[in-house]
Structure formats: C-alpha cells, structure tokens
Amino acid sequence: MRAEQPEFQPRDPGYVARVRHSFGLQQAMALIGAELAVVEPGFTEIHLPLKPEITQQHGFIHGGVVGMIADSAAGYAANTLTAADTSVLTVEYKMNLIAPADGERLVARGEVIKPGRTLIITKAEVFAVRNERWTLCALMQQTIMAMQGKAERPADEAPAARA
C-alpha cells in the first residue's frame, strides 16, 4: 500500500499525457517490457513482468534491471510535478538491494519526497510479486534535476545518432 504523502499540486494540468509520452520515448523500458501503470501527482508505478532475457545466473531479475525501473519510477514521479516545458534527468541515486528480485513481476513505486525548482528528491521501492505475495527487494533514494526549457527527443534525434 502507498505510504501517506503530502498533497502535491502539478504545475502542468496535462502532466499525465506528458509523462506517459516521455515514458514511451524510453527505448530501454520497451526493451525490458516495462509498463507505466500509475501516474499521479508525485507518484508513479512501473510494472515489469518476468522474462528470461532480464534474469541473472540464479534466475532472479537482474539488479541492473531493478535499478532501471526504480530510477524511472522515481524520475517520472518527479516529472509529474514539473512545468510543461521541463524535462528531468537523474543526478544521483543510492540503491539497496535487500532481497532477490524473485517474482512473476516487479512493481516499482516512485514518490517525491521534496520537490524543488531545480532539484527534486525522490525515493523508490521495488517489490517482487509471486502468487500475490509482495516482497520488498530494493530501496532507492534519488536526486533529480529539473531542466527548464530542455526538450526531450527520441533516440534517432539524439547527438550520437546524428554523428
């Protein structure tokens, strides 16, 4: 269950569509099969079904993949509170893997802890779900940079793709 959090007011009334569009630009999330399931002010949830291609040598979902969905869930939680012309970028995060990511699916819940104009502090919890039993497998704290006036662009328009 989602922890009690303050009532956040989005600065952009179209934040849901903007955040979902941004998520759709992330080829990495498409590659692993992640879905942006919940978008609310200061909160998002990403669901990831188990696929053999994302497991490590013990059959658990790889810790790097756990980090990917935690980073995106918390980053998009921050993005729900930014202005329409603002994109976000992770500055740093610290993650603890506290149990194997051993589930039929993972659920990453990202939440804003402290919104700011330039820096936004977030957290994420990642749960491994097996037979509807939820096990906390990772905790993350993150700093996000809000980049006013910085547009996102698809990979085929990125600097490396144009070189």
MIDOSE-1310 file (N, C-alpha, C; in nm, 2 decimals, decimal comma, always signed):
residues 163
mrae	+0,08/-0,12/+0,00/+0,00/+0,00/+0,00/+0,09/+0,12/+0,00; +0,04/+0,23/-0,07/+0,12/+0,35/-0,08/+0,12/+0,42/+0,05; +0,24/+0,47/+0,09/+0,25/+0,55/+0,22/+0,18/+0,68/+0,20; +0,14/+0,74/+0,32/+0,08/+0,87/+0,32/+0,19/+0,97/+0,27
qpef	+0,15/+1,05/+0,18/+0,24/+1,16/+0,13/+0,16/+1,29/+0,12; +0,23/+1,40/+0,12/+0,17/+1,53/+0,11/+0,09/+1,54/-0,02; -0,01/+1,63/-0,02/-0,08/+1,65/-0,15/+0,01/+1,74/-0,23; +0,05/+1,69/-0,35/+0,13/+1,77/-0,44/+0,03/+1,82/-0,55
qprd	+0,06/+1,94/-0,59/-0,02/+2,01/-0,70/+0,07/+2,01/-0,82; +0,03/+1,94/-0,93/+0,11/+1,95/-1,06/+0,11/+2,09/-1,11; +0,22/+2,14/-1,17/+0,23/+2,27/-1,23/+0,17/+2,26/-1,37; +0,16/+2,14/-1,43/+0,12/+2,13/-1,57/-0,01/+2,04/-1,56
pgyv	-0,13/+2,10/-1,60/-0,25/+2,03/-1,60/-0,25/+1,90/-1,69; -0,16/+1,90/-1,79/-0,15/+1,79/-1,88/-0,04/+1,70/-1,85; +0,00/+1,69/-1,72/+0,11/+1,61/-1,68/+0,10/+1,47/-1,71; -0,02/+1,41/-1,70/-0,03/+1,26/-1,72/+0,01/+1,23/-1,86
arvr	-0,05/+1,30/-1,96/-0,02/+1,27/-2,10/+0,13/+1,30/-2,13; +0,19/+1,41/-2,07/+0,33/+1,44/-2,09/+0,42/+1,33/-2,04; +0,39/+1,28/-1,92/+0,47/+1,18/-1,85/+0,46/+1,05/-1,93; +0,34/+1,01/-1,97/+0,32/+0,89/-2,05/+0,39/+0,90/-2,19
hsfg	+0,39/+1,01/-2,25/+0,46/+1,03/-2,38/+0,61/+1,02/-2,36; +0,66/+1,08/-2,25/+0,80/+1,07/-2,22/+0,84/+0,92/-2,20; +0,76/+0,85/-2,12/+0,79/+0,71/-2,10/+0,79/+0,63/-2,23; +0,71/+0,66/-2,32/+0,70/+0,60/-2,45/+0,83/+0,62/-2,53
lqqa	+0,90/+0,73/-2,50/+1,03/+0,76/-2,57/+1,14/+0,67/-2,52; +1,12/+0,61/-2,41/+1,23/+0,53/-2,35/+1,24/+0,40/-2,41; +1,33/+0,38/-2,50/+1,36/+0,25/-2,57/+1,40/+0,14/-2,46; +1,47/+0,19/-2,36/+1,52/+0,09/-2,26/+1,40/+0,02/-2,19
mali	+1,30/+0,10/-2,16/+1,18/+0,05/-2,09/+1,10/-0,05/-2,18; +1,10/-0,02/-2,31/+1,03/-0,10/-2,41/+1,11/-0,23/-2,42; +1,24/-0,22/-2,42/+1,33/-0,34/-2,44/+1,31/-0,44/-2,33; +1,29/-0,40/-2,20/+1,27/-0,49/-2,09/+1,13/-0,53/-2,07
gael	+1,03/-0,46/-2,14/+0,89/-0,49/-2,13/+0,82/-0,42/-2,01; +0,87/-0,31/-1,97/+0,81/-0,23/-1,85/+0,69/-0,15/-1,90; +0,60/-0,14/-1,81/+0,48/-0,06/-1,83/+0,46/+0,04/-1,72; +0,43/+0,17/-1,76/+0,39/+0,27/-1,67/+0,25/+0,26/-1,63
avve	+0,22/+0,20/-1,52/+0,09/+0,16/-1,48/+0,01/+0,27/-1,41; +0,08/+0,35/-1,33/+0,01/+0,45/-1,24/+0,09/+0,58/-1,26; +0,01/+0,69/-1,28/+0,07/+0,83/-1,29/-0,02/+0,92/-1,20; +0,03/+0,97/-1,09/-0,04/+1,06/-1,00/+0,05/+1,17/-0,96
pgft	+0,00/+1,28/-0,91/+0,09/+1,39/-0,86/+0,20/+1,33/-0,76; +0,32/+1,34/-0,80/+0,43/+1,30/-0,71/+0,45/+1,15/-0,69; +0,38/+1,07/-0,78/+0,38/+0,92/-0,76/+0,37/+0,85/-0,90; +0,45/+0,75/-0,92/+0,43/+0,67/-1,04/+0,46/+0,52/-1,00
eihl	+0,41/+0,43/-1,08/+0,43/+0,29/-1,06/+0,46/+0,23/-1,19; +0,57/+0,15/-1,19/+0,61/+0,08/-1,31/+0,60/-0,07/-1,28; +0,53/-0,15/-1,38/+0,52/-0,29/-1,37/+0,61/-0,36/-1,47; +0,68/-0,46/-1,43/+0,77/-0,54/-1,51/+0,74/-0,69/-1,50
plkp	+0,69/-0,75/-1,60/+0,67/-0,90/-1,60/+0,81/-0,97/-1,61; +0,82/-1,09/-1,55/+0,94/-1,17/-1,55/+0,95/-1,22/-1,70; +1,07/-1,20/-1,75/+1,11/-1,26/-1,88/+1,25/-1,32/-1,87; +1,28/-1,43/-1,93/+1,41/-1,49/-1,91/+1,52/-1,40/-1,95
eitq	+1,50/-1,31/-2,05/+1,60/-1,22/-2,10/+1,65/-1,12/-2,00; +1,58/-1,10/-1,89/+1,62/-1,00/-1,79/+1,67/-1,06/-1,66; +1,69/-1,19/-1,66/+1,73/-1,26/-1,54/+1,89/-1,27/-1,53; +1,94/-1,30/-1,41/+2,08/-1,32/-1,39/+2,10/-1,47/-1,37
qhgf	+2,22/-1,51/-1,33/+2,25/-1,66/-1,33/+2,18/-1,74/-1,23; +2,11/-1,68/-1,13/+2,03/-1,75/-1,03/+1,88/-1,76/-1,07; +1,85/-1,69/-1,18/+1,71/-1,69/-1,22/+1,63/-1,58/-1,17; +1,69/-1,49/-1,09/+1,63/-1,37/-1,04/+1,64/-1,26/-1,14
ihgg	+1,55/-1,16/-1,14/+1,56/-1,05/-1,23/+1,68/-0,97/-1,19; +1,77/-0,94/-1,29/+1,90/-0,88/-1,27/+1,89/-0,74/-1,19; +1,98/-0,72/-1,10/+1,98/-0,60/-1,02/+1,99/-0,47/-1,10; +2,06/-0,48/-1,22/+2,06/-0,36/-1,30/+1,93/-0,33/-1,36
vvgm	+1,85/-0,43/-1,39/+1,71/-0,41/-1,43/+1,62/-0,35/-1,32; +1,65/-0,40/-1,20/+1,58/-0,35/-1,08/+1,61/-0,20/-1,07; +1,74/-0,16/-1,09/+1,78/-0,02/-1,08/+1,71/+0,06/-1,19; +1,70/+0,00/-1,31/+1,64/+0,08/-1,42/+1,50/+0,12/-1,39
iads	+1,42/+0,02/-1,34/+1,28/+0,06/-1,31/+1,26/+0,15/-1,19; +1,35/+0,13/-1,09/+1,34/+0,22/-0,97/+1,38/+0,36/-1,02; +1,48/+0,38/-1,10/+1,53/+0,51/-1,14/+1,41/+0,57/-1,23; +1,35/+0,50/-1,31/+1,25/+0,56/-1,40/+1,12/+0,59/-1,32
aagy	+1,08/+0,50/-1,22/+0,96/+0,53/-1,14/+0,98/+0,65/-1,06; +1,09/+0,67/-1,00/+1,11/+0,79/-0,91/+1,13/+0,91/-1,00; +1,20/+0,90/-1,11/+1,22/+1,01/-1,21/+1,09/+1,06/-1,26; +1,00/+0,97/-1,30/+0,87/+1,01/-1,35/+0,78/+1,07/-1,24
aant	+0,80/+1,02/-1,12/+0,72/+1,08/-1,01/+0,76/+1,23/-1,00; +0,89/+1,26/-1,01/+0,94/+1,40/-1,01/+0,88/+1,47/-1,13; +0,88/+1,41/-1,25/+0,83/+1,48/-1,37/+0,68/+1,51/-1,36; +0,61/+1,45/-1,28/+0,46/+1,48/-1,26/+0,45/+1,62/-1,20
ltaa	+0,55/+1,67/-1,14/+0,54/+1,80/-1,07/+0,61/+1,91/-1,14; +0,67/+1,89/-1,25/+0,74/+1,99/-1,33/+0,65/+2,06/-1,42; +0,69/+2,18/-1,47/+0,62/+2,26/-1,57/+0,62/+2,18/-1,70; +0,53/+2,22/-1,79/+0,51/+2,16/-1,92/+0,64/+2,16/-2,00
dtsv	+0,72/+2,27/-1,99/+0,84/+2,28/-2,07/+0,97/+2,23/-2,01; +0,95/+2,14/-1,90/+1,06/+2,10/-1,82/+1,08/+1,94/-1,84; +1,20/+1,90/-1,86/+1,23/+1,76/-1,86/+1,31/+1,73/-1,73; +1,34/+1,60/-1,70/+1,41/+1,57/-1,58/+1,53/+1,48/-1,62
ltve	+1,63/+1,48/-1,53/+1,75/+1,39/-1,55/+1,80/+1,35/-1,41; +1,83/+1,23/-1,40/+1,89/+1,18/-1,27/+2,02/+1,23/-1,25; +2,05/+1,29/-1,13/+2,18/+1,34/-1,09/+2,25/+1,23/-1,01; +2,18/+1,16/-0,93/+2,25/+1,05/-0,85/+2,14/+0,97/-0,79
ykmn	+2,17/+0,84/-0,76/+2,09/+0,76/-0,67/+2,17/+0,66/-0,59; +2,11/+0,62/-0,48/+2,17/+0,52/-0,39/+2,06/+0,41/-0,38; +2,10/+0,29/-0,41/+2,00/+0,18/-0,40/+2,06/+0,07/-0,32; +1,97/+0,02/-0,24/+2,00/-0,10/-0,16/+1,91/-0,22/-0,22
liap	+1,98/-0,33/-0,26/+1,91/-0,45/-0,30/+1,90/-0,53/-0,17; +1,78/-0,55/-0,12/+1,76/-0,61/+0,01/+1,70/-0,75/+0,01; +1,66/-0,79/-0,11/+1,61/-0,93/-0,13/+1,62/-0,96/-0,27; +1,63/-1,09/-0,31/+1,63/-1,12/-0,45/+1,50/-1,08/-0,52
adge	+1,52/-1,03/-0,65/+1,40/-0,99/-0,73/+1,35/-1,12/-0,79; +1,28/-1,20/-0,70/+1,23/-1,33/-0,74/+1,08/-1,33/-0,74; +1,02/-1,29/-0,86/+0,88/-1,28/-0,87/+0,83/-1,30/-1,01; +0,70/-1,32/-1,02/+0,64/-1,33/-1,15/+0,64/-1,19/-1,22
rlva	+0,65/-1,08/-1,14/+0,66/-0,95/-1,18/+0,72/-0,86/-1,07; +0,77/-0,75/-1,12/+0,82/-0,65/-1,02/+0,73/-0,53/-1,03; +0,72/-0,46/-0,92/+0,64/-0,33/-0,92/+0,74/-0,23/-0,85; +0,77/-0,12/-0,93/+0,85/-0,01/-0,87/+0,76/+0,10/-0,85
rgev	+0,76/+0,15/-0,72/+0,68/+0,27/-0,68/+0,77/+0,39/-0,66; +0,76/+0,49/-0,74/+0,84/+0,61/-0,72/+0,76/+0,72/-0,65; +0,82/+0,79/-0,56/+0,75/+0,90/-0,49/+0,84/+1,02/-0,47; +0,78/+1,14/-0,48/+0,86/+1,26/-0,45/+0,86/+1,28/-0,30
ikpg	+0,98/+1,31/-0,25/+1,00/+1,34/-0,11/+1,00/+1,49/-0,09; +1,08/+1,56/-0,17/+1,08/+1,71/-0,16/+1,10/+1,76/-0,29; +0,99/+1,83/-0,34/+1,00/+1,90/-0,47/+1,08/+2,03/-0,46; +1,15/+2,06/-0,56/+1,22/+2,19/-0,57/+1,22/+2,24/-0,71
rtli	+1,26/+2,36/-0,73/+1,26/+2,42/-0,87/+1,36/+2,36/-0,95; +1,48/+2,33/-0,90/+1,59/+2,27/-0,98/+1,62/+2,13/-0,94; +1,62/+2,10/-0,81/+1,65/+1,96/-0,76/+1,52/+1,91/-0,69; +1,49/+1,78/-0,72/+1,38/+1,71/-0,66/+1,43/+1,58/-0,60
itka	+1,40/+1,56/-0,47/+1,44/+1,44/-0,40/+1,33/+1,34/-0,41; +1,36/+1,22/-0,45/+1,26/+1,11/-0,46/+1,31/+0,99/-0,39; +1,22/+0,89/-0,39/+1,25/+0,76/-0,34/+1,18/+0,66/-0,43; +1,23/+0,54/-0,43/+1,15/+0,43/-0,49/+1,17/+0,30/-0,41
evfa	+1,06/+0,22/-0,41/+1,06/+0,09/-0,35/+1,02/-0,01/-0,47; +1,10/-0,12/-0,47/+1,07/-0,22/-0,57/+1,03/-0,35/-0,50; +0,92/-0,40/-0,55/+0,86/-0,52/-0,49/+0,86/-0,64/-0,59; +0,90/-0,75/-0,55/+0,89/-0,88/-0,63/+0,76/-0,94/-0,59
vrne	+0,67/-0,97/-0,68/+0,54/-1,02/-0,66/+0,53/-1,17/-0,71; +0,51/-1,26/-0,62/+0,49/-1,40/-0,65/+0,37/-1,45/-0,58; +0,28/-1,51/-0,66/+0,15/-1,56/-0,60/+0,08/-1,46/-0,52; +0,09/-1,33/-0,57/+0,03/-1,21/-0,50/+0,09/-1,19/-0,36
rwtl	+0,20/-1,24/-0,33/+0,28/-1,21/-0,21/+0,38/-1,11/-0,25; +0,38/-0,99/-0,19/+0,47/-0,88/-0,22/+0,59/-0,88/-0,13; +0,71/-0,89/-0,19/+0,84/-0,88/-0,11/+0,92/-0,76/-0,15; +0,95/-0,68/-0,05/+1,03/-0,56/-0,08/+1,17/-0,61/-0,12
calm	+1,22/-0,58/-0,24/+1,35/-0,62/-0,28/+1,45/-0,51/-0,30; +1,41/-0,39/-0,31/+1,50/-0,28/-0,33/+1,45/-0,15/-0,28; +1,53/-0,06/-0,22/+1,50/+0,07/-0,18/+1,60/+0,17/-0,25; +1,55/+0,28/-0,29/+1,64/+0,38/-0,36/+1,60/+0,52/-0,32
qqti	+1,70/+0,60/-0,30/+1,68/+0,74/-0,28/+1,76/+0,81/-0,40; +1,70/+0,92/-0,45/+1,74/+0,98/-0,58/+1,73/+1,13/-0,58; +1,82/+1,19/-0,65/+1,82/+1,33/-0,68/+1,79/+1,35/-0,82; +1,69/+1,43/-0,86/+1,66/+1,46/-1,00/+1,68/+1,61/-1,02
mamq	+1,73/+1,64/-1,14/+1,75/+1,78/-1,19/+1,64/+1,81/-1,28; +1,57/+1,92/-1,25/+1,46/+1,97/-1,34/+1,53/+2,06/-1,44; +1,51/+2,04/-1,57/+1,58/+2,11/-1,67/+1,47/+2,20/-1,75; +1,45/+2,32/-1,70/+1,35/+2,41/-1,76/+1,39/+2,44/-1,91
gkae	+1,29/+2,43/-2,00/+1,31/+2,46/-2,13/+1,39/+2,36/-2,21; +1,43/+2,24/-2,15/+1,51/+2,14/-2,22/+1,41/+2,03/-2,27; +1,40/+2,03/-2,40/+1,30/+1,93/-2,46/+1,36/+1,79/-2,47; +1,28/+1,69/-2,46/+1,32/+1,55/-2,48/+1,32/+1,53/-2,63
rpad	+1,40/+1,43/-2,67/+1,39/+1,39/-2,81/+1,41/+1,24/-2,82; +1,35/+1,18/-2,92/+1,37/+1,04/-2,95/+1,51/+1,00/-2,98; +1,55/+0,87/-2,96/+1,69/+0,83/-2,98/+1,74/+0,86/-3,12; +1,65/+0,85/-3,22/+1,70/+0,88/-3,36/+1,73/+1,03/-3,38
eapa	+1,70/+1,11/-3,28/+1,74/+1,25/-3,29/+1,85/+1,29/-3,19; +1,89/+1,19/-3,11/+2,00/+1,22/-3,01/+2,13/+1,25/-3,08; +2,22/+1,32/-3,01/+2,35/+1,35/-3,07/+2,43/+1,23/-3,12; +2,43/+1,12/-3,05/+2,51/+1,00/-3,10/+2,45/+0,95/-3,23
ara	+2,32/+0,96/-3,25/+2,25/+0,91/-3,37/+2,27/+1,00/-3,49; +2,30/+1,12/-3,46/+2,32/+1,22/-3,57/+2,47/+1,22/-3,62; +2,56/+1,17/-3,54/+2,70/+1,18/-3,57/+2,74/+1,10/-3,70
